Amino acid sequence: MPTLVAQAQPLRIVPNTAFSVGEELYYNVGYQFVPAGTGSFVIAPETVRHYGAECLDIRFEVQSLPQLDWLYKLRNSYRTLLDVHGMFPWFYEQHNREGSYKRDARVELDQRNHRAVSNAKEFSIEPFTHDIVSAFFFVRTLDLSALAQQAQREGRKDVIRLKHFVDDELYELSVRVLGRQIVKVPAGTFKCLIIEPIFSRGGLFNNEGRILIWLSDDERKIPVKVITKILIGSVEAELVGFKGVRGPVAAKINDESVR
């Protein structure tokens, strides 16, 4: 396996006021509106170093309730090491178990030399190639409203296009902004911006249809609600609690259920 060497200085700098170490987001997950599981996004309380680069250690997990595994067993976990300064990944791994579907990956991303190492094989990648979780956190740093206005002026639907690496290949990921909506979830009521990621392959689930995400319409851009389709129907995740966020969640218009 080749040795990856990270440069001492950031490859790029992306301003980030959305999230930082110690952020924890918790979700209830339902199938067809029936409570069926839990999920979480957690950023470790301290940064780690990977090939010399300072990184956020981000974990995403979702699982079905044990008593419902007979219907559709779901155990998905992801980890990405996201460069603190440049908002790109140096490493990711994922383990998906959805019914009979299975996917495992462990990938080093040499962003300096534009190479990925997966299963002891090397692959060419484009600058700042993402995994699916790092792409989502990168999108949280963006001024999506301004990008949507620019896209509209230019006659585009997509506000941004990224490359992400999955199953040892590069695929395109684009994001569209669909509008605004006030939504009520167990964590409270939030003003939200609705976005739609368009995957050519490889999302957070083995999905077969649209994915809609409601982000808090403020600097934090917390994912408040997600709806997607899997093999047995629609999955809906709703925010039930959060802590350790980087600053005030201005989009929250009541204060119940916050922890």
Buried (B, 14 or more C-beta within 10 A) or exposed (E): EEEBEBEEEBBEEBEBEBBBBBBBBBBBBBBEEEEBBBBBBBBBEEBBEBBEBBBBBBBBBBBBEEEBBEBBBBBBBBBBBBBBBBBBBBBBBBBBBBBEEEBEBEBBBBBBEBBBBBEEEBBEBEEBBBBBBBBBBBBBBBEBEEBBEEBEEEEBBBBBEBBBBBEEBBBEBBBBBBEEBEBEBEBBBBBBBBBBBBBEEBBBBBBEEEBBBBBBBBBBBBBBBBBBBBEBEBBBBBBBBBEBBBEEBEBBEEEEBEE
